[in-house]
């Protein structure tokens, strides 16, 4: 039954995915030209902002529950760094060949500007929500385009994608990896994972942000350290691996003409699943940050795409390709575990199991918040909002348990279906609203040249001043 449903969904997903890839490429190239390559020209500014405390936060944040720029970055990175980096890369290589990695790189380089645009817009149109801010595509579609019906379509899609089906993938991968490594009952793993997830998410965005700020840096550095050791140990093989990736990307190593198309499609699909550039997820976290100018969070979130794909995904790809096991018949997290075992011995599968446990668990937390944010939007201040969120939390717990025990094919098919819908909706929105992000970037650059710490006031773009409630006007600013 599950295999039949997966087949039906995949037949629908393929043409829809082509539309998504074409739209992603168009928007990426368009905004690269409009911003004069902001994703390349301002990399040093991204790093400076990431580790520099914003003076506006220190002065204006009276509540300890306000989310810092770094914490917002960690929440979005928690969602990015997960199954896609370890299992998704392996799947891309198995189905699309080594060339899929090249197209993941292209997706990151071109698509990262979409992240800049969407996260800057999320900051611009954010609204106050309790002790912190709240925002994202649903909010900037509603306030910027004045199309609430369109915003509701996106909100439902992201709840289904990140809040529900994406977390089924994370749970499925955790269960597979831990069960394989430690011979633990999948039912026991599913039960413990569900309990821990609910314990954190019932604490709200502040608890989620603090958990992600601890888990993500620690596990990312640990995994990168191991992967770097493997790369150094196989240094002489790296040029050949890179040549294989490039040759396969353009079909030089394949006999069938369709191999290039498969590599491109898998590279883009798994690339966007991993780094989420243009998908409309990261803006939900970006909007929570307390910064003095919207562009600051747009730049920081762009750095997250590079961290995810160019660094962590590439390490996983080299790990797998250096082992020579990518065509051994294994797939997903099992292939990554086999590759690590090849390099460092029997302990390899345990290391990957622990890494995926923390990576995917942090993704569950970040993904959950995206769903909650959009439930808030749909409820629109209703007194039943808290009830709706609690029901969502319970449903999520049930689906984490079910996802842990489902087959990987049906879970991935559901994720791909929901991902395409929300991504296309978001790309249409940022193409229509991106002009404001470009104007904000010009304003930011002008203030930098004047030697100032950039601050934004709502009357800088007077035609939307009434919709940017969280930003001071010049008289107050």
C-alpha positions in Angstrom: 0.0 0.0 0.0 2.7 2.5 1.0 4.7 1.6 -2.2 1.7 2.2 -4.4 1.0 5.6 -2.8 4.7 6.5 -3.1 4.6 5.7 -6.8 1.5 7.9 -7.4 3.0 10.8 -5.5 6.3 10.4 -7.4 4.5 10.5 -10.7 3.0 13.8 -9.7 6.2 15.2 -8.1 8.4 14.8 -11.2 6.7 17.4 -13.5 6.1 19.7 -10.5 9.7 19.5 -9.5 10.8 20.7 -13.0 8.6 23.8 -12.5 10.2 24.4 -9.2 13.8 24.0 -10.5 13.1 26.4 -13.4 11.5 29.0 -11.1 14.4 28.7 -8.6 17.0 29.2 -11.4 15.1 32.2 -12.8 14.7 33.9 -9.4 18.3 33.2 -8.4 19.8 34.7 -11.6 17.3 37.6 -11.6 18.1 38.6 -8.0 21.9 38.0 -8.4 21.8 40.6 -11.2 19.5 43.0 -9.3 21.6 42.9 -6.1 24.9 42.9 -8.0 25.8 39.5 -6.6 25.2 40.2 -2.9 25.8 36.6 -2.0 29.4 36.9 -3.3 30.3 40.5 -2.6 29.2 40.7 1.0 30.6 37.4 2.5 32.9 39.3 4.8 30.0 41.4 6.1 28.0 38.2 6.7 30.7 36.9 9.1 31.1 40.2 10.8 27.4 40.4 11.5 27.2 36.8 12.7 29.6 37.4 15.6 29.0 41.1 16.3 26.3 42.0 18.8 23.8 44.4 17.5 23.8 47.6 19.5 20.0 47.9 18.9 19.4 44.7 20.7 21.3 45.7 23.8 19.4 48.9 24.1 15.9 47.9 23.1 15.6 44.2 24.2 14.2 44.5 27.7 13.0 40.9 27.7 15.4 38.1 28.1 13.1 36.1 25.8 13.9 38.3 22.8 15.7 36.3 20.1 19.2 37.4 19.1 20.4 37.5 15.5 22.7 34.5 16.3 19.9 32.5 17.9 17.6 33.1 14.9 20.5 31.9 12.7 20.9 28.8 14.8 17.2 28.0 14.6 17.2 28.2 10.8 20.5 26.3 10.7 19.0 23.6 12.9 16.3 23.0 10.3 18.8 23.1 7.4 21.5 20.8 9.0 19.9 17.4 9.4 18.8 14.5 7.3 19.5 16.3 4.0 23.2 16.6 4.9 23.8 12.9 5.7 21.0 10.8 4.2 19.8 13.3 1.5 23.3 13.6 0.0 23.6 9.8 -0.2 20.2 9.5 -1.9 21.2 12.2 -4.4 24.4 10.3 -5.3 22.6 6.9 -5.6 19.8 8.2 -7.9 21.6 11.1 -9.7 25.1 9.9 -9.6 28.2 11.8 -8.3 27.2 14.7 -10.7 24.2 15.5 -8.5 26.7 17.0 -6.0 27.8 19.6 -8.6 24.3 20.7 -9.1 23.8 21.0 -5.4 26.7 23.4 -5.4 25.1 25.4 -8.2 21.9 25.4 -6.3 23.6 26.9 -3.3 25.6 29.5 -5.1 22.7 30.8 -7.3 19.9 30.1 -4.9 21.5 31.7 -1.8 20.4 35.1 -3.0 16.8 33.9 -2.7 17.5 33.3 1.0 18.8 36.9 1.3 15.7 38.3 -0.4 13.1 36.2 1.6 14.8 36.7 5.0 15.1 40.5 4.4 11.5 40.6 3.5 10.6 38.6 6.6 12.3 41.2 8.8 10.7 44.1 7.0 7.2 42.8 7.4 7.5 41.1 10.8 5.0 41.8 13.6 5.2 41.7 17.3 4.2 38.4 18.9 4.4 38.1 22.7 8.0 38.5 23.9 9.5 38.2 20.5 8.8 38.9 16.8 7.0 36.7 14.3 6.9 36.6 10.6 7.7 34.8 7.4 6.3 34.3 3.9 2.7 34.2 5.0 3.1 37.5 6.7 4.9 39.3 3.8 2.5 37.9 1.3 -0.4 39.1 3.3 1.0 42.5 4.2 3.1 43.2 1.1 0.8 41.8 -1.6 -2.5 42.1 0.3 -3.5 38.6 -0.8 -4.4 36.7 2.4 -5.9 33.8 0.4 -2.5 33.3 -1.2 -0.7 33.6 2.1 -3.1 30.9 3.6 -2.1 28.5 0.8 1.5 29.0 1.7 0.8 28.7 5.4 -1.0 25.3 5.0 1.8 24.0 2.7 4.6 24.9 5.1 2.7 23.3 8.1 2.3 20.2 6.0 5.9 20.2 4.8 8.0 21.3 7.8 5.7 20.9 10.7 4.5 17.4 9.7 6.1 15.5 6.7 9.6 16.8 7.0 9.7 15.8 10.6 8.6 12.3 9.6 11.8 12.2 7.5 13.9 13.3 10.4 12.3 10.7 12.7 12.6 8.0 10.1 16.3 8.7 9.6 17.1 8.8 13.3 15.3 5.5 13.9 17.1 3.8 11.0 20.5 5.0 12.0 20.2 4.3 15.7 18.5 0.9 15.2 21.2 -0.2 12.7 24.1 1.0 14.9 22.9 -0.1 18.4 20.4 -2.9 17.6 17.7 -1.0 19.5 14.0 -1.7 18.9 12.6 0.9 16.5 9.4 1.2 18.6 11.5 2.1 21.6 13.5 4.7 19.6 10.3 6.2 18.3 8.8 6.5 21.8 11.8 8.2 23.3 12.2 10.5 20.3 8.5 11.5 20.5 8.7 12.2 24.2 11.9 14.4 24.0 10.5 16.3 21.0 7.3 17.2 22.8 9.2 18.2 26.0 11.1 20.8 24.1 8.5 22.2 21.7 6.0 22.7 24.5 8.5 25.3 25.8 8.1 27.6 22.8 10.5 29.5 20.6 12.8 30.6 23.4 13.5 27.0 24.6 13.8 25.9 21.0 16.3 28.7 20.2 18.4 27.9 23.3 18.4 24.1 22.5 19.5 24.7 18.9 22.2 27.2 20.0 23.8 24.3 22.0 23.2 21.3 19.7 23.9 22.7 16.3 27.4 24.2 16.8 28.6 21.3 18.8 27.5 18.6 16.4 28.4 20.5 13.3 32.0 21.0 14.5 32.3 17.4 15.6 31.0 16.0 12.3 33.2 18.4 10.3 36.2 17.5 12.3 35.7 13.8 11.5 35.0 14.5 7.9 38.1 16.7 7.6 40.2 13.9 9.0 38.8 11.6 6.3 39.6 14.2 3.6 43.1 14.6 4.8 43.6 10.9 5.0 42.5 10.6 1.4 44.1 13.8 0.1 45.6 12.2 -3.0 42.2 11.0 -4.1 40.4 14.4 -3.8 41.3 15.7 -7.3 40.0 12.5 -8.8 36.8 12.7 -6.8 36.2 16.4 -7.8 36.9 15.4 -11.5 34.3 12.6 -11.2 31.7 15.0 -9.8 32.2 17.5 -12.6 32.3 14.8 -15.4 29.2 13.1 -14.1 27.4 16.4 -13.8 27.6 16.9 -17.6 27.1 13.3 -18.5 30.7 12.6 -19.6 30.7 9.4 -17.6 27.3 8.2 -18.6 26.0 6.3 -21.6 22.4 7.3 -21.3 21.4 10.9 -22.3 18.9 11.1 -19.5 21.6 10.8 -16.8 22.4 14.6 -16.9 18.7 15.5 -16.4 18.5 13.1 -13.5 21.7 14.5 -11.9 20.4 18.1 -12.2 16.9 17.3 -10.9 18.3 15.3 -7.9 21.0 17.9 -7.2 18.4 20.6 -7.1 15.7 18.7 -5.2 18.1 17.4 -2.5 19.9 20.7 -2.5 16.8 22.7 -1.7 15.7 20.0 0.9 19.0 20.5 2.6 19.7 24.2 2.5 16.1 25.4 1.9 17.2 28.4 -0.2 14.0 30.1 -1.6 11.8 27.5 0.0 10.2 29.9 2.4 11.3 28.2 5.7 14.2 30.2 7.0 12.3 33.5 6.9 10.1 32.2 9.7 13.2 32.0 11.9 14.8 35.2 10.5 11.8 37.3 11.4 12.2 36.5 15.1 15.6 38.3 15.4 15.9 41.7 17.1 18.1 43.7 14.7 18.5 47.3 13.7 18.2 46.8 9.9 16.4 44.0 8.0 19.4 43.4 5.7 21.5 42.2 8.6 19.4 39.1 9.1 19.2 38.6 5.3 23.0 38.5 5.1 23.4 36.2 8.1 20.8 33.7 6.8 22.6 33.7 3.4 25.7 32.4 5.2 23.6 29.5 6.5 23.1 28.2 2.9 26.9 28.1 2.4 27.5 26.4 5.7 24.9 23.7 4.9 25.7 22.8 1.3 29.2 23.9 0.4 30.6 22.7 3.7 28.6 20.0 5.4 27.0 18.4 2.3 30.4 18.4 0.5 32.1 16.7 3.4 29.4 13.9 3.3 29.8 13.6 -0.5 33.6 13.2 -0.3 33.2 10.7 2.5 30.9 8.5 0.4 32.7 8.9 -2.9 36.2 8.2 -1.4 34.8 5.0 0.0 33.8 3.8 -3.5 30.6 2.3 -2.0 28.1 4.7 -3.7 27.0 1.9 -6.1 27.0 -0.9 -3.6 23.2 -1.0 -3.3 22.8 0.8 0.0 20.9 4.1 0.1 20.1 6.9 2.5 21.7 7.0 6.0 22.8 3.3 5.6 25.1 4.3 2.8 26.6 7.2 4.8 27.1 4.8 7.7 28.8 2.2 5.4 31.1 4.9 4.1 32.1 6.1 7.5 32.7 2.5 8.6 34.9 1.9 5.6 37.1 4.9 6.6 37.4 4.5 10.3 36.3 1.0 11.1 33.3 -0.5 13.0 32.9 2.7 15.1 31.9 4.6 11.9 28.3 3.5 12.0 28.0 4.6 15.7 29.5 8.0 14.9 27.0 8.6 12.1 24.1 7.4 14.3 25.0 9.9 17.0 25.5 12.7 14.5 22.2 12.1 12.8 20.4 11.8 16.1 21.4 15.3 17.1 21.3 16.8 13.6 17.8 15.4 12.9 16.5 16.1 16.4 17.5 19.8 16.1 15.8 19.8 12.7 12.6 18.5 14.3 12.7 21.5 16.7 13.4 24.1 14.0 10.8 22.6 11.7 8.2 22.5 14.4 8.5 26.3 15.0 7.9 27.0 11.3 4.5 25.2 11.6 3.6 27.0 14.8 4.5 30.4 13.3 2.1 29.7 10.4 -0.7 28.4 12.7 -0.5 31.8 14.4 -0.9 33.4 11.0 -4.0 31.3 10.1 -5.6 31.9 13.5 -5.0 35.6 13.1 -5.3 36.5 16.8 -8.2 34.2 17.5 -8.7 33.2 21.2 -8.5 29.6 20.0 -4.9 30.0 18.8 -3.3 28.4 21.8 -5.7 25.4 21.5 -4.8 25.0 17.8 -1.1 25.1 18.6 -1.5 22.4 21.3 -3.5 20.2 18.9 -0.7 20.7 16.3 1.9 19.7 18.9 0.0 16.5 19.7 -0.5 15.6 16.0 3.3 16.2 15.4 4.1 13.8 18.2 1.9 11.1 16.6 3.5 11.7 13.2 7.0 11.6 14.6 6.1 8.2 16.0 4.5 7.0 12.7 7.3 8.4 10.6 9.9 6.6 12.6 8.3 3.3 11.6 7.3 4.1 8.0 9.1 3.1 4.8 11.6 5.7 3.5 10.0 5.8 0.0 6.6 7.1 1.1 8.1 9.6 3.5 10.3 11.2 0.9 7.5 11.2 -1.6 5.3 13.2 0.8 8.1 15.6 1.5 8.8 16.3 -2.2 5.1 16.9 -2.9 4.7 19.5 -0.1 8.1 21.1 -0.8 7.2 21.9 -4.4 3.9 23.6 -3.5 5.4 25.9 -0.8 8.5 26.7 -2.7 6.7 27.8 -5.9 4.3 29.9 -3.8 7.2 31.6 -2.0 9.2 32.2 -5.2 6.2 34.0 -6.8 5.9 36.2 -3.7 9.6 37.2 -3.5 9.7 37.9 -7.3 6.8 40.4 -6.7 8.1 41.9 -3.4 11.9 41.6 -4.0 12.1 45.2 -5.1 11.8 46.2 -1.5 14.7 44.0 -0.4 16.8 45.5 -3.2 16.0 49.0 -1.9 16.8 48.0 1.6 20.2 46.6 0.4 21.0 50.0 -1.3 20.0 51.8 2.0 22.2 49.4 4.0 25.2 49.9 1.7 24.8 53.7 1.8 24.9 53.7 5.6 27.9 51.5 5.7 29.8 53.8 3.3 28.9 56.7 5.6 30.6 54.8 8.4 27.4 54.2 10.3 25.9 51.1 12.0 22.9 50.7 9.6 19.5 51.4 11.1 16.2 51.2 9.3 13.2 53.5 9.7 9.8 52.7 8.3 9.5 55.9 6.2 12.6 54.9 4.2 10.0 53.1 2.0 7.0 55.3 2.6 4.5 53.4 0.4 4.6 50.4 2.8 5.3 52.3 6.1 1.8 51.3 7.5 2.7 47.6 7.0 6.1 47.7 8.7 4.8 48.1 12.3 8.0 46.9 14.1 10.2 49.6 12.7 10.5 53.2 14.1 9.8 56.2 11.9 12.4 59.0 11.7 10.9 61.0 14.4 11.1 58.1 16.9 14.2 56.5 15.3 
